[in-house]
Amino acid sequence: MRRSILCAFPAFLVIAGLAGTAPTARAQQRPDVIRGVVRAGGVRIPYAVVELSVRNGKQFTDDSGAFRFGGVPPGAYRLYVRQVGFRPFDSTVVKAPGSPVAIEIALEPLVVELAAISVSVPRSCAAPGPPDSAIAPEMAVVFDQLRQNAERYALLADSYPFHYRMSRVFSDYDERGRVVFTSTDTVQYLSSGRMAYRPGQVLAFGVGPEHETAKVIRLPTLADFADSVFQASHCFFYAGIVQRDTGSYIRFDYLPSDSIRFPDIAGEVDLDVHTYQIRYVVIRLTRVSRAMPGLVSTSSTITFGELYPNVFLPVRMEGVLVPEPRFDVRTPIARSTETQQLLDVHFQRPLPGMAPSGP
């Protein structure tokens, strides 16, 4: 039975143009409304995260940077606005009886002195948890950008559920790099099907290349990086600026806690050096031989792309599995790969300002 390297990863594809929406004059005049616009440098910011201290009070701005909360009784409310690459806006809004509230929010670009952050690449994780702002303030600020990327994805997946299809290509290579086996298929996943991370429990059973039940690695979604359990189970280290074919990126390495005795995940996360948007996540399985006897290593690289303004989501995943050398077969396999590519996605509820994606 051939093993599948990867589980599904949530990803999206642009399948409909964006259409701007504006509140009606009647809606603007309702006395129970708090509405506003988020800007930076005079330019409206689409899909910023706006949170008001009311029930279900977290939402995205629409494609024109506008937001609206209805049914808000008189009182004082905390208004918190976040956008990757900008300093958070945190203020109190007072809602008077019989009067709507309209607010203009101006975000300031985030400026971090990366040269002040020490580069470190440790081999162990004795003290897991996110960076301490009291000890390493600059590193904590950059790590918060990673967390914001993750929180945005969690809000998207929870508030705008979707199903999506992925193409999969499986290939085996011999020692000379020649393809000795290949197969393709298509699978469909649900965004609501993601499972919460549990330390040392990253192996599961899924669908293999021949539609058989196979042992797979449950890759974390981007939302896991905002999860308190995941953060408390890993160490995060600034590894400097790295170069890829597509540009320069801020690299964070992460390792599972030394106390986790079962297979888990380690790897790196790359943020755009200018925008702090997520671009790559590399995932490696730890304690490989214990997880899957006969393997030397297995790793996956998830690539993110901007599919809507300020919305970066996974679009491709590549996995590589290296088995132990075998001398008892005529054509030993030196490397197996699996590539997943997004085909299409259908939202059950469209993003603000986005046309319905159809059935």
N, C-alpha and C positions, 0 to 999 in steps of 0.2 A: 504494500500500500504506500503510495507516494504522499509525503507530507505537504500540507499547504503551509507556506511561510507566514502569511499575513491574514489578519481579520480585516473587516471593513473599516474604512475611515470616513467620517462625514465630509462631504464635499459638495460643491455647487457649481452650476454652469448658468451663464446668462442665457435665458430663453425668451425674454420679453423686454421691450424697451421700457424705460421709466417715464411715467407721466406725472408731472407736478400736480399737487393737490393743494387747494387753499380753503380754509374754513369759510363758510358762508357768512354773510353779514349778520344773519340772525344768530348763528352760533357764536360770533364774536361778541355780541351784545348780551349774551346770557350772563346773569350775575354770579353764577356758580362756577365760572371758568377761570382757570389760570393758564395763560398761553404765552408763548414767546418765540424768539428766534435766537439761534446760536450762531455767532460769527467769530471770525479770526481775521484780523487785518482788513476788516470791512467785507470779507467774503463769507457767505453763508456756508455752514458746515453740515453736510448731509450725514445722517446716521450716527450722530453723536448720542451718547447714552445720557438720558435725563432722568433723575430720580427725585420724586417728591415724597415727603414723609406721610403718605396716606396708603391705604390698602391698595395693593396692585399698582403702586405708584412708580414703576420703572418702565421706561419705553425708549425707543429710538426717535430722534428727530426724523422728519421725512426727507425726501430727496432735495427739498429746498431749505433744510435747516430749521423748520418750524416744529413746534410741539404744542400739545393742548391736553390739559387735564380738565375733565368735566365733573360735575357733581361734587364740588369742593365746598364744604361749609365754611363759614367765617372762622378765622383763627390764624395762628402763626405756624408756618411750615418751613422745614428745612428743604432747600433746593440744591441738589448736587448734580453737576454736569461734568462728564468725563469724555475725553477724546484722546486716543493714542497720539502721542507727540506734542501734547499741550498740558499745561498745568491745570489741575482740576479747579472748577469753580464751586465754591461752597458758600451759601448765603442763606438768610432767613427771609421768607416772603410773608407779608401780612395781608391776609384776605379780609377786607372790611365787609360788613353786611350790605347786600344789595349792589355791590360793585364788582365787576370783573377785574382781573389783573392782567396787564400786558407788560412783558419784561424783555429787554434786549440784553443778551449775554455776550460779552467779548472775552474769548479765550486768549491766553498768552502762550506763545511757543515755549516748549520745554528746552532749557539749556543745561546741559550736563558736561562737566569737565571730565571727559573719559580718561585723560592722562593722569588724573588724580586717583584712579582706581587701580589697585594692585592686581596684576595678572597672576593667577594661581591655577595649577592643574594637579590637584591632589589625587591620590589613588585610593583613599578611604573616606568614609563619612561617619565620624564619631559623634558629631553634634548636628543632627538634621534640623531642618527648618529654614525659612526664608532669611535673607540677610537682615542683620540687626541694624536699624537706622541709627542707633546710638553709637555703634562701633564703626560702621561703614555707610555713612549717609548717602554718598554718591551712588554706591552700588545698590543700595536699597531703592533709590529713585529709579534706576534703570530696571531693576527687577520688577518694580511696580508696573512698568510698561508691559512686561511680559504678562503679568497678572491681568492687566486691563485687556490685552488681546484675548486672553482666555475667558474673562468674564463676558466680553462682548459675544464670543461664540456661544457660551452657555445661554445667554439671554436670547440669542437668535434661535437656537435649537429648541428652546422651551416655549418661546412665544410664537414662533412661526414654523411649526412642524412640517416635514417634507418627506418624500421618498425619492430615491435616486437610483440610477442604474450605473453599474461599473463594468467596463470591459476588463478581462483578465487574460494575461499571456503568461504561460508557464514555459520555461526553457531549461534544459540541462546541457552542460558543456563538459567536454572531455579535457584532458590535460593540455591539449594543443589549442583550446579555445573553440573547438568545433561544436556546433549544435548537434546533439545526438537524440534529442527529444524536444517536442514543442506541442503545445495544445492551447486552445483559446476557448473562452466562454464568456457569458454575461450573467451578472448577478444583480439582484435588487435588494436594497436595504432601506430601513426606516430610521429616521433621525431619533425617534423615540426609543429605539432598540438599544441604545448605548447603556453599558453597565458601569456602575460606580467602581472606581479603583479600590482594590483591597491589597495591602502589602503582601507580597509573596504569592499572589494568586493571579498571575497574568496568563496562565495557560488555560485553554478551554478546548472544546470540540466544535468544529465548524465544518464547512463544505470544502472538500478537496478539489483538485483539478479534474477529476473524473466524476464529480458529484457524489463522492463517497464521504462518509464521516471520517474526519481526520483531526489530529491534534494541531491546533493553531495557537499563535501568540495573539492574545487580546491586546492590540495596540491601544495606548491611551488616546483619547481625543484631546483636542486643544482645551476643552473645558476642564479636564483633569488637572491642568496646571494651575487652575484657580481653586481647586478643591483643598480644603484644610487637611484632609487625611494624606493626600499626595504630598503636599508641601511639608507636612510634619514627618514624612517618611523618606525625604530626600535632602541632600545638600546641594546647594547651587553655588557655582563659582564663575567669576568673570574670567574669560579666557582670551580677551583681547579682540582686536579687529581682524576679521578673516576676509580673504578675497575669494570670490567665486566668479564664474563666467558672467554672471548677471550684475555684479557690483560688489560693494563693501558692506560688511555686516558685523553687528555686535554679537559676539558669541558668548552664550552661557552654557557651561557644562553642568550636568546633574548626575548624581550618584545615589543609589539606594542606601539607606542606613545600614551600618555594619551589623546591626541587631537582626536584620532580615536574613534568615538562614535558607530561604527557599529562592528559586529563580525570580528575578524581578527585572526592572528595566533601568538602563543608564543611557546617556547620550548627550546631545547638544541641541540648543535652540538658537537660531540666528534671526536677529532683528535688523531691519534696514537701518543703516547708520544715520540716515537723515530723518526718516519719518517714524522710526521705532515700530513699524508694522512688522508682524510676523511674516517670515518668508520661508524658512526651512526648519523642520524638526527631524533630528536623527535619533533613532531608537535602537539600542542594542540589548539583547537578552543577556543577563548575567547567569552565572552557574550553568552554562549551556549544556555540558555533558550530563548534568543531573536532570535538566529539563527534558532533553531529547538525546538519549544515548546514541553515539555514532556521529554527532555533529561537533565541529570545531568552533564555529561562530555563526551568528545570524544577526543581520542588521536591516533596518528599513529607513528610507529617507522620504519624508513627506514634503512636497513642494506646494506653496501657497501662492495664489494669484489674486489680483484685485478685480473682482467680478462686478462689483458695484462701487460707486465712489466711497472710499474709506472703509470698504468691507473686503477684507482679505480672508479667503477661505481655501481649503485644500482642493487641489485640482489633479494631483498625480501622486502615486506612491510606488516606490521601487524597493523590493526586498531582495537580499542576497543571502543564500545559505551555503556554507562550506562544510562538506562532510569530512570525516576522517578518511585518510587514504585506505584504499582496499586493493588487495593484490590477488583476490580469489575470483575476480570477475574479468571478463575479456575487455570490457570498455568501462573502466571505473569513472564515476562522475566526480569531476573536480569542483563544480560550482553549479548551483541551481538558482534561478532567478524567477521572480514573480513581479509583474508590472500591472498596476491597476490604473485605469484612466477613466475619468468621469465622462459619461455619455450625455445624460440629461437629468434634470431634477424637476419635481413638481411640488410647489408649496401648497399646503392645505389652506394657508392664510397668507396672502401676499404681504411683502414688506410695505411700509408706508410710502405711498407714491408709486408703487410698482403695479403694473397691470396684472390681473390674474393669469396664472401660468397654464390654465386649461385643465382638463380632466386628467 
